[in-house]
Each structure stands twice: as structure tokens, then as C-alpha cells.
């Protein structure tokens, strides 16, 4: 009797383990977690919604702006570069959506951001969706990086989003809720070498907004939080990566980014995940997805793997610069 019971338990455990392995393999194959892969994006999902996007002048921010424009969203576009924002606004308007407002701002100037948020709220009378996308990455050893880089990175990649969110919460609550979409990274889930300042900022972002999600649920504000963890995407993010000093840009792309995911598809998945109230969405290929899986479920293994790969990652970063 005992042997039969143990056999049943063993079989059940094997079945569960097999199903879990199958799910993990599907995530790697689909380049996103299974919930995000299954998320549907109806044609009118964002029609008429007021969406404020920071970091809208390039990369994922620009692509999301274009997609949302085609969906009929009322857009507020923010970045430092006015010319780039006005060009994007013109492109969106040329496709038929005239509800586009350009609101330039520098995310590193934290003390000015509450006033920027007030202007954003005033444009259409409120915000339904805030896409906290502004940010940049790093390609340098932590030991060689000025502390000023860490401070600037925290301001732009983390504190700016916190500041703007706090300014928006009262208005969003009074409207019956809304959605906060935070663009984090694989670097928000694991400590990736040659990106110490970036990892610190993205880990901070995820911690804050995970806690805020629970609080907003508890107080019944109707405000949902979706954290997006993308891996390498084909944008200019590596070219704009900072090196050892604030403003010292890398100027070249790298192997991972050039072989990265299509930004059009990535933005479609981001918007679908947010519309379906997904708490955390992983969108990454191959080894980057594996790193997130290990960091989530077997963190000691992830840390060990990253230690072993650190020398190679540092060497690859240097090699990419020499080859460019």
C-alpha cells in the first residue's frame, strides 16, 4: 500500500516537473512568457485613451507612439529632443490621428517634473495610461564608472518615473483608475555584467512598482501596474549607452542588440500585456530569457552562471567596440 502511494506521488511529481519544463521551453521558443504570448490586443484597445509616453523620441518609445497613434489613442510625447518629437508627431498626424501633443522634458531634472506632470494632465484633462519608458543603459565596468553616472542613471531610469507617477496618482484615481507601464529590462531581474548602474536603477524600478501595485489594489484605486522586462531589441540603445562618465556615449551598437528582437513585435506584445492586466511581462530571446528564468526560480544558479560568463561578456563588449 505504501509503495503504491509513493509511486502515485512520484508519478504526479514527474508529471508536474514535465509540464513545468514544457512551459519553460515554450517561453524560450516564443521569446516571451506564456501569458504575454497569449495576450490579445483588440483593435480598439487604446482608442480614445490618453497615453503619456516618456522617452518617446526613439527606440521602443517611438514605436509604441506610432502603434498607439494608429489605434486612435490621444498621445502626449515626451523626451529631451524637440525636433525628434515634432517629427514623430508629424508622422502620426500624417496617418490620420491629430491628437498628438509634444511635451519636451529632461528626466534628469527631477525638481521640474511635477510641473511637467501637471501640464500633461491639463492637455486632455487626465491620463489613462502612463508609459514610463525614459532611460538609457551602460557599457562599462562598475569599477571604472564615476559615481555621478550612478546618480544620473537613478534619476533618469528610476526616480523620474517615481516622481511622475506620484504626481499622476491623484488624477488617475479620480478618473477611476488607469495603467502604469514600466519599461524595465532583463537587467531588472539579474545582475548583468558591464551594466552595474543600469542594473541598480532597473532593480529599484521593479521593487518600487511591485510594491505600488499591491498598494493600489488594496486601496481600490483602479490603477494597474505592468512591468516589462525586455531583452535585446534592435534599437540604438547600445549606441546611446554611457561609459565611465555622464554624457560619454559608447557610440557603437553591439552584437546582442544587432541580433535582437524586432521592436515592432516587442511593442505589440507590450501593449497586449498591459491591456490584459499582466503584472510582469518577459520579452527576450535565448540566453536572456534563460537568465531571467534562472534568476526567478534558481537564483543561486543564475548568479553562478553570470560569474562564469563575466569575463566573456566584458571581452565581447570590448570586441564590439573594436569591430565597429
C-alpha positions as CSV (number, residue, x, y, z in Angstrom):
1,X,0.0,0.0,0.0
2,X,2.8,2.4,0.9
3,X,4.7,1.5,-2.2
4,X,1.6,2.2,-4.3
5,X,1.1,5.6,-2.6
6,X,4.8,6.6,-3.1
7,X,4.5,5.5,-6.8
8,X,1.5,7.7,-7.3
9,X,3.2,10.7,-5.6
10,X,6.3,10.1,-7.7
11,X,4.3,9.9,-10.9
12,X,2.5,13.1,-10.0
13,X,5.7,14.9,-9.3
14,X,7.2,13.8,-12.6
15,X,4.1,15.0,-14.4
16,X,4.3,18.4,-12.8
17,X,8.0,18.7,-13.5
18,X,7.5,17.7,-17.1
19,X,4.7,20.3,-17.6
20,X,6.9,23.0,-16.0
21,X,9.8,22.1,-18.3
22,X,7.4,22.3,-21.3
23,X,6.3,25.7,-20.2
24,X,9.8,26.9,-19.8
25,X,10.8,25.6,-23.3
26,X,7.8,27.4,-24.8
27,X,8.9,30.6,-23.2
28,X,12.3,30.4,-24.7
29,X,10.9,29.4,-28.1
30,X,8.2,32.2,-28.1
31,X,10.7,34.8,-26.8
32,X,8.2,35.8,-24.2
33,X,6.4,34.4,-21.2
34,X,3.4,32.3,-21.9
35,X,0.8,34.8,-20.5
36,X,2.3,37.6,-22.7
37,X,2.3,35.2,-25.7
38,X,-1.4,34.5,-25.2
39,X,-2.4,38.1,-24.6
40,X,-4.8,39.5,-27.2
41,X,-4.8,43.1,-28.4
42,X,-8.3,44.0,-29.7
43,X,-8.4,46.6,-32.5
44,X,-9.9,49.3,-30.3
45,X,-8.0,48.5,-27.1
46,X,-6.5,52.0,-26.8
47,X,-8.9,54.0,-28.9
48,X,-9.6,57.3,-27.2
49,X,-7.3,56.6,-24.3
50,X,-5.0,59.4,-23.1
51,X,-1.5,57.9,-23.2
52,X,1.6,59.7,-22.0
53,X,4.9,58.2,-23.2
54,X,8.3,59.3,-21.9
55,X,11.4,58.5,-23.9
56,X,9.2,58.8,-27.0
57,X,11.8,60.2,-29.4
58,X,13.5,56.8,-30.3
59,X,13.5,53.1,-29.9
60,X,10.6,51.4,-28.1
61,X,9.1,54.8,-27.2
62,X,8.9,55.9,-30.8
63,X,7.5,52.6,-32.0
64,X,4.9,52.5,-29.2
65,X,3.9,56.1,-30.1
66,X,3.4,55.1,-33.8
67,X,1.4,52.0,-32.9
68,X,-0.8,53.8,-30.4
69,X,-1.4,56.6,-32.8
70,X,-2.8,54.1,-35.3
71,X,-5.0,52.7,-32.6
72,X,-6.6,56.1,-32.0
73,X,-5.0,57.0,-28.7
74,X,-4.7,60.6,-27.6
75,X,-0.9,61.0,-27.2
76,X,1.4,63.1,-25.1
77,X,5.0,62.6,-26.3
78,X,7.9,63.5,-24.0
79,X,11.7,63.4,-24.5
80,X,14.5,66.0,-24.5
81,X,14.8,66.3,-28.3
82,X,12.1,68.7,-29.6
83,X,12.9,68.1,-33.3
84,X,12.6,64.4,-33.0
85,X,9.3,64.6,-31.1
86,X,7.8,67.0,-33.6
87,X,8.8,64.6,-36.4
88,X,7.1,61.7,-34.7
89,X,4.1,63.8,-34.1
90,X,4.0,64.8,-37.8
91,X,4.3,61.2,-38.8
92,X,1.4,60.2,-36.6
93,X,-0.8,63.1,-37.8
94,X,0.1,62.1,-41.4
95,X,-1.5,58.7,-40.7
96,X,-4.8,60.4,-39.6
97,X,-4.5,60.9,-35.8
98,X,-4.4,64.6,-34.9
99,X,-4.5,64.1,-31.1
100,X,-0.7,64.3,-30.5
101,X,0.8,66.8,-28.1
102,X,4.6,67.3,-27.8
103,X,5.8,68.0,-24.2
104,X,9.6,68.2,-24.0
105,X,11.3,67.5,-20.7
106,X,14.6,66.3,-19.3
107,X,14.1,63.4,-16.9
108,X,17.3,64.1,-15.0
109,X,15.9,67.4,-13.7
110,X,13.7,65.8,-11.1
111,X,12.7,69.0,-9.4
112,X,11.0,70.2,-12.5
113,X,9.0,67.0,-13.2
114,X,5.9,67.7,-11.0
115,X,5.2,70.8,-13.1
116,X,5.7,68.7,-16.3
117,X,3.1,66.2,-15.0
118,X,0.7,69.0,-14.3
119,X,1.0,70.1,-17.9
120,X,0.5,66.6,-19.2
121,X,-2.7,66.2,-17.1
122,X,-4.0,69.5,-18.4
123,X,-3.6,68.6,-22.1
124,X,-6.6,66.3,-22.3
125,X,-7.9,66.6,-18.7
126,X,-6.2,63.5,-17.3
127,X,-4.0,60.5,-18.1
128,X,-5.3,56.9,-18.7
129,X,-2.0,55.2,-19.5
130,X,1.5,56.3,-18.4
131,X,4.3,54.6,-20.3
132,X,7.4,55.1,-18.1
133,X,9.9,54.4,-20.8
134,X,12.6,57.1,-20.5
135,X,16.0,55.8,-19.8
136,X,19.4,54.7,-21.1
137,X,21.8,51.8,-20.5
138,X,25.5,51.4,-19.8
139,X,28.5,49.6,-21.2
140,X,31.4,49.9,-18.6
141,X,32.9,48.1,-15.6
142,X,31.5,49.3,-12.4
143,X,35.0,49.8,-11.0
144,X,35.7,52.3,-13.9
145,X,32.5,54.2,-13.7
146,X,32.2,57.6,-12.0
147,X,29.7,57.7,-9.1
148,X,28.0,60.6,-11.0
149,X,26.9,58.1,-13.6
150,X,25.1,56.0,-10.9
151,X,23.3,59.1,-9.6
152,X,22.3,60.3,-13.1
153,X,21.2,56.8,-14.1
154,X,19.0,56.6,-11.0
155,X,17.4,60.0,-11.7
156,X,16.6,59.2,-15.3
157,X,15.8,55.5,-15.2
158,X,14.1,55.3,-11.8
159,X,13.4,58.4,-9.8
160,X,11.9,60.3,-12.8
161,X,9.2,57.6,-13.2
162,X,8.5,57.6,-9.4
163,X,8.2,61.3,-9.4
164,X,5.8,61.5,-12.3
165,X,3.8,58.5,-11.1
166,X,3.3,60.2,-7.7
167,X,2.2,63.4,-9.4
168,X,-0.3,61.4,-11.6
169,X,-1.8,59.1,-9.0
170,X,-4.5,61.6,-7.6
171,X,-5.7,62.4,-11.1
172,X,-5.8,58.8,-12.3
173,X,-7.6,57.8,-9.1
174,X,-10.2,60.4,-9.6
175,X,-10.8,59.1,-13.2
176,X,-11.5,55.6,-11.8
177,X,-8.0,54.2,-12.4
178,X,-5.6,53.7,-15.2
179,X,-2.5,51.8,-16.2
180,X,1.2,52.3,-15.4
181,X,3.6,50.6,-17.9
182,X,7.2,50.5,-16.8
183,X,9.9,49.5,-19.2
184,X,12.4,47.6,-17.2
185,X,14.8,45.0,-18.5
186,X,16.5,41.6,-18.1
187,X,18.8,43.8,-16.0
188,X,15.9,44.4,-13.6
189,X,15.8,40.7,-12.9
190,X,19.5,39.7,-12.8
191,X,22.9,41.4,-12.2
192,X,24.2,41.7,-15.8
193,X,28.0,42.5,-16.0
194,X,29.1,45.7,-17.6
195,X,25.8,47.3,-16.7
196,X,26.1,47.9,-12.9
197,X,24.4,51.4,-12.8
198,X,21.7,50.2,-15.2
199,X,21.0,47.1,-13.1
200,X,20.8,49.1,-9.9
201,X,18.2,51.5,-11.5
202,X,16.1,48.8,-13.0
203,X,16.1,46.7,-9.9
204,X,14.9,49.8,-8.0
205,X,12.2,50.4,-10.5
206,X,10.8,46.9,-10.2
207,X,10.9,46.9,-6.5
208,X,9.0,50.2,-6.2
209,X,6.3,49.4,-8.7
210,X,5.8,45.9,-7.4
211,X,5.0,47.4,-4.0
212,X,2.9,50.2,-5.5
213,X,0.8,47.6,-7.5
214,X,-0.1,45.9,-4.2
215,X,-0.9,49.2,-2.5
216,X,-3.1,50.4,-5.4
217,X,-5.0,47.1,-5.4
218,X,-5.5,47.4,-1.6
219,X,-6.9,50.9,-1.8
220,X,-9.1,50.2,-4.8
221,X,-7.9,53.0,-6.9
222,X,-8.3,51.0,-10.2
223,X,-4.7,51.7,-11.1
224,X,-2.8,48.7,-12.5
225,X,0.9,48.2,-12.9
226,X,2.6,46.3,-15.7
227,X,6.4,45.9,-15.5
228,X,8.0,45.0,-18.9
229,X,11.3,43.1,-18.9
230,X,12.7,43.1,-22.5
231,X,16.0,41.6,-23.6
232,X,18.0,42.9,-26.5
233,X,15.9,44.7,-29.1
234,X,17.1,46.2,-32.4
235,X,17.3,49.9,-31.4
236,X,20.0,52.5,-30.8
237,X,20.2,51.6,-27.1
238,X,23.8,50.4,-27.2
239,X,25.0,53.3,-29.3
240,X,23.5,55.6,-26.6
241,X,24.9,53.7,-23.7
242,X,27.0,55.7,-21.3
243,X,30.6,54.7,-20.5
244,X,32.6,55.8,-17.5
245,X,31.4,59.5,-17.3
246,X,28.0,61.2,-17.6
247,X,27.4,62.1,-21.3
248,X,30.3,59.9,-22.5
249,X,28.4,57.8,-25.0
250,X,29.6,54.5,-26.5
251,X,28.7,55.5,-30.0
252,X,28.5,51.9,-31.4
253,X,26.0,49.1,-31.3
254,X,26.8,45.6,-30.1
255,X,26.4,42.0,-31.1
256,X,23.4,41.3,-28.9
257,X,21.4,44.4,-30.0
258,X,22.1,43.8,-33.7
259,X,20.8,40.3,-33.3
260,X,17.9,41.4,-31.0
261,X,14.2,41.2,-31.3
262,X,12.1,43.2,-33.8
263,X,10.9,46.4,-32.0
264,X,7.5,46.3,-33.8
265,X,6.7,42.8,-32.4
266,X,8.0,43.8,-29.0
267,X,5.8,46.8,-28.7
268,X,2.8,44.8,-29.9
269,X,3.4,42.4,-27.0
270,X,4.0,45.2,-24.5
271,X,0.7,46.8,-25.4
272,X,-1.2,43.5,-25.4
273,X,0.3,42.5,-22.0
274,X,-0.7,45.9,-20.4
275,X,-4.2,45.7,-21.9
276,X,-4.6,42.2,-20.4
277,X,-3.5,43.4,-16.9
278,X,-0.3,41.3,-16.9
279,X,1.7,42.2,-13.8
280,X,5.1,41.3,-15.3
281,X,6.0,40.6,-18.9
282,X,9.2,38.9,-20.0
283,X,10.1,39.5,-23.7
284,X,13.5,38.1,-24.6
285,X,15.3,35.5,-26.7
286,X,17.5,32.6,-25.9
287,X,20.1,33.1,-23.2
288,X,18.5,36.3,-22.0
289,X,15.2,34.5,-21.3
290,X,17.1,31.7,-19.7
291,X,18.9,34.2,-17.4
292,X,15.5,35.6,-16.2
293,X,14.1,32.1,-15.7
294,X,17.1,31.1,-13.6
295,X,17.1,34.4,-11.6
296,X,13.4,33.9,-10.8
297,X,13.4,30.2,-9.9
298,X,17.0,29.2,-9.1
299,X,18.8,32.4,-8.3
300,X,22.0,30.8,-7.0
301,X,22.4,29.1,-10.4
302,X,21.9,32.4,-12.2
303,X,24.5,34.2,-10.1
304,X,27.0,31.4,-10.6
305,X,26.4,31.4,-14.4
306,X,26.8,35.2,-14.6
307,X,30.1,35.0,-12.6
308,X,31.4,32.4,-15.0
309,X,30.3,34.4,-18.1
310,X,31.5,37.8,-16.8
311,X,35.0,37.7,-18.4
312,X,33.5,36.7,-21.7
313,X,30.8,39.4,-21.6
314,X,33.4,42.0,-20.8
315,X,35.7,40.8,-23.6
316,X,32.7,40.8,-26.0
317,X,31.8,44.4,-25.1
318,X,35.4,45.5,-25.8
319,X,35.5,43.5,-29.0
320,X,32.2,45.0,-30.3
321,X,33.8,48.5,-29.9
322,X,36.9,47.5,-31.8
323,X,34.9,45.9,-34.6
324,X,32.7,49.0,-35.1
